[in-house]
Amino acid sequence: MPTALIWIIAGTSISLMLVRPKRSSEALWVSLGAALLVLFKLISLRNAIAAVRAGFDVYLFLAGMMLLAELARQAGVFDWLADVASQLAGGSSSRLFLLVYLVGVVVTVFLSNDATAVVLTPAVLATVRWAEVEPRPHLLACAFIANAASFALPISNPANLVVYGSHLPNLFGWLRTFWLPSLISIVTTFLCLRWLMRAALRRRVRNHRARIPLTNDARLALAGLLFGAAILLGASARGLPLGLPTCAAALVALLVVSLRDRRMLASVVTGVSWSVLSLVAGLFVIVEALNGAGLLDAARLGLARLSVVSVPLARFGAGFSVSLLSNLMNNLPVGLASGSALQQPGYYSPMAHAILLESTSGLICR
């Protein structure tokens, strides 16, 4: 009965997180589910606290990335980037599509896929509406590149930290494994979207307006982004945890900009959706409870049976299963559950890469 109740509470919480009745917060349902698990003693308070503490580096990474993205948004960096793409398009909708896609690649690689999906997309939408062109191709470019480029670097997707945990490869090990798949993913996604949207990209772009200037605040914010990216790449190259450097770089950038405009500090802090942290913490508790209810044992058994047959089959089977679950549910809880299984001895090296690639496929549905 306790095991069944764990699965019922977890499944209901994640379902309500996806459905969001009456536009409620996703974090509300996940946090409520985690609280019920503790209240009904389906997971001990000690284990729940340990599960929350296990995500400390992820929370710091998310907080830093959200602060950097919000700082850049409020300073006008993303509006400026979208405007530059519009100006360089020279009246060509196809060229604008290419430029938006390239901007999305850069933002995703160095500022995470969430920045592209949540912050860059509204700026692109405002630009294409002014340009009087079909917005769908350019919005799809933002959405799909946030997926395709999300494993180019360890910092490109918070799910990378979740899946690998303490086994996250350093920058050079990561690039050896993922640079070619990432490049193929980026190019293939562009070619497919370009072909599918070919009819909508024939219209000329309206491009006669005053350019959006790069203000002093925007310059400082952009410098902060570059500083943050350099710090993160350095930390990744040394194999250090990414959470603390990300958060520290974001705070430094925010304080520097705030020295010029004191209102920016409060505006950025209040503009960040901090409920994301409680969402992630709640998911850590729910996945820990599910592991105690047999999820981890089932994952171990499945991976063991696949590994006995053949390593390629194990990679394909694990990757396909994670991809399917990510699209049906959400890539974050699936990544957490997969990471728990993969961090067991003997399973990590053969299948972690395939599972990471497939867990990103849940981004669009999310």
DOSEKE-443319 format. One line per 2 residues: their letters; for each residue y, x, z negated of C-alpha. Coordinates in steps of 0.05 Angstrom, whole numbers, m for minus. Layout:
! residues N
A	Y/X/Z | ...
***
This chain:
! residues 366
MP	0/0/0 | 52/55/m16
TA	36/89/50 | 44/25/89
LI	110/11/53 | 137/80/71
WI	123/67/145 | 154/m3/141
IA	218/22/108 | 224/82/154
GT	210/41/217 | 259/m13/196
SI	314/36/179 | 308/74/245
SL	304/8/284 | 367/m18/251
ML	400/49/263 | 387/40/338
VR	405/m34/341 | 467/m29/296
PK	473/m104/279 | 546/m127/279
RS	566/m57/300 | 549/m29/232
SE	544/46/221 | 479/82/238
AL	487/121/173 | 487/57/132
WV	416/38/151 | 387/107/147
SL	419/120/79 | 395/53/54
GA	325/68/77 | 325/135/42
AL	352/103/m21 | 298/50/m21
LV	244/103/m14 | 271/137/m76
LF	283/72/m114 | 212/48/m102
KL	185/117/m120 | 153/125/m52
IS	183/195/m52 | 200/232/m116
LR	273/246/m131 | 257/321/m133
NA	226/319/m63 | 284/277/m36
IA	334/327/m63 | 294/384/m33
AV	293/348/34 | 368/339/33
RA	378/412/13 | 334/434/71
GF	386/409/119 | 444/447/88
DV	453/494/147 | 451/435/195
YL	505/399/156 | 551/460/158
FL	539/468/232 | 554/395/246
AG	616/396/202 | 643/458/237
MM	630/431/306 | 661/364/290
LL	723/396/262 | 730/442/323
AE	720/384/371 | 769/338/334
LA	820/393/329 | 816/406/404
RQ	820/331/418 | 881/318/376
AG	916/380/402 | 905/355/474
VF	857/410/497 | 808/361/529
DW	864/321/562 | 891/386/590
LA	822/407/616 | 811/340/650
DV	881/343/681 | 870/413/707
AS	805/389/740 | 844/331/771
QL	898/377/798 | 849/427/826
AG	810/372/861 | 864/369/915
GS	852/295/929 | 777/302/936
SS	734/258/892 | 674/303/906
RL	711/365/884 | 735/328/821
FL	663/310/806 | 643/384/812
LV	701/407/768 | 687/354/715
YL	614/376/715 | 633/449/707
VG	680/433/650 | 624/393/618
VV	577/453/624 | 627/499/589
VT	642/449/533 | 568/434/522
VF	546/506/521 | 600/531/473
LS	619/469/434 | 555/428/432
ND	532/368/472 | 564/319/423
AT	633/346/441 | 620/332/514
AV	591/263/503 | 640/239/451
VL	705/277/461 | 708/302/533
TP	685/235/563 | 746/194/541
AV	793/246/569 | 755/245/635
LA	756/169/636 | 832/168/627
TV	839/218/684 | 795/182/734
RW	828/116/719 | 896/145/734
AE	867/178/797 | 843/109/819
VE	772/131/836 | 705/103/817
PR	695/126/745 | 619/120/743
PH	601/187/776 | 647/227/731
LL	625/192/667 | 552/202/687
AC	568/275/698 | 593/281/626
AF	532/243/599 | 479/281/637
IA	508/351/630 | 510/339/555
NA	435/333/562 | 421/385/616
AS	460/443/585 | 443/428/512
FA	392/484/506 | 432/538/542
LP	449/570/475 | 426/558/403
IS	495/528/388 | 493/479/447
NP	457/424/409 | 449/410/334
AN	377/389/350 | 362/462/366
LV	373/479/293 | 332/419/271
VY	271/435/314 | 268/509/299
GS	293/509/228 | 287/578/197
HL	250/602/259 | 311/596/304
PN	308/655/353 | 367/702/357
LF	413/699/418 | 376/749/460
GW	308/719/445 | 336/651/461
LR	365/673/528 | 300/707/548
TF	264/640/539 | 316/589/560
WL	366/618/610 | 324/601/671
PS	301/531/649 | 373/516/629
LI	400/539/696 | 348/498/734
SI	364/438/691 | 439/444/703
VT	433/454/778 | 380/401/789
TF	418/349/749 | 481/363/790
LC	445/358/856 | 410/292/837
LR	474/260/811 | 514/285/871
WL	464/254/919 | 458/188/881
MR	534/181/875 | 550/204/946
AA	578/137/968 | 624/131/908
LR	651/202/918 | 680/189/987
RR	746/160/961 | 808/203/958
VR	838/221/891 | 909/203/872
NH	939/268/847 | 1014/261/846
RA	1036/263/774 | 1067/311/725
RI	1016/358/696 | 995/352/623
PL	1023/415/591 | 983/461/546
TN	1026/454/483 | 1032/508/430
DA	985/468/385 | 936/463/442
RL	940/538/454 | 926/551/381
AL	868/502/382 | 840/533/446
AG	846/602/414 | 809/574/354
LL	753/548/398 | 746/616/431
FG	747/649/363 | 694/601/338
AA	650/612/399 | 655/688/391
IL	636/683/317 | 577/638/333
LG	552/683/388 | 557/743/343
AS	520/708/287 | 467/684/335
AR	459/754/364 | 445/781/294
GL	396/725/279 | 439/696/223
PL	440/622/203 | 493/587/244
GL	518/535/195 | 564/577/151
PT	596/616/209 | 609/551/247
CA	642/517/188 | 682/579/169
AA	708/589/240 | 728/515/244
LV	766/519/178 | 802/582/199
AL	822/550/266 | 845/487/231
LV	886/524/179 | 920/567/233
VS	940/506/273 | 962/470/209
LR	1010/526/192 | 1051/503/252
DR	1039/428/243 | 1021/409/172
RM	1003/339/193 | 946/365/235
LA	903/383/175 | 900/312/147
SV	896/281/217 | 836/323/238
VT	799/315/172 | 807/240/172
GV	790/236/246 | 721/266/237
SW	662/218/230 | 634/246/166
SV	582/192/162 | 541/234/211
LS	524/281/153 | 496/224/111
LV	458/200/172 | 425/268/180
AG	412/276/105 | 380/207/103
LF	335/225/162 | 312/288/126
VI	290/244/67 | 256/193/112
VE	218/246/151 | 197/279/86
AL	170/213/61 | 134/201/127
NG	103/271/122 | 75/251/54
AG	49/187/85 | 8/223/137
LL	56/239/193 | 51/314/183
DA	m25/313/179 | m29/271/242
AR	18/318/279 | m22/379/255
LG	m87/347/278 | m59/329/346
LA	m31/398/357 | m96/430/334
RL	m138/389/382 | m91/403/440
SV	m91/477/424 | m167/480/425
VS	m168/452/496 | m115/498/526
VP	m45/523/510 | m14/494/575
LA	m45/426/560 | m19/431/489
RF	51/445/513 | 49/389/563
GA	19/339/515 | 66/356/458
GF	127/357/503 | 110/292/537
SV	97/257/471 | 163/281/441
SL	201/261/505 | 172/191/502
LS	187/182/428 | 257/210/436
NL	273/159/490 | 242/102/450
MN	275/122/384 | 324/178/375
NL	317/253/387 | 340/273/317
PV	285/241/275 | 234/260/327
GL	260/331/326 | 257/333/250
AS	185/308/250 | 165/356/306
GS	199/414/271 | 160/400/207
AL	94/405/245 | 114/465/286
QQ	134/507/227 | 62/508/204
PG	24/573/216 | m7/579/285
YY	30/523/320 | 100/548/328
SP	101/598/385 | 59/561/437
MA	93/494/434 | 162/498/403
HA	198/513/468 | 166/454/504
IL	182/407/447 | 254/431/443
LE	264/418/517 | 234/349/514
ST	270/328/449 | 337/334/486
SG	315/280/534 | 330/228/480
LI	404/242/483 | 421/191/537
CR	385/135/501 | 417/155/436
***
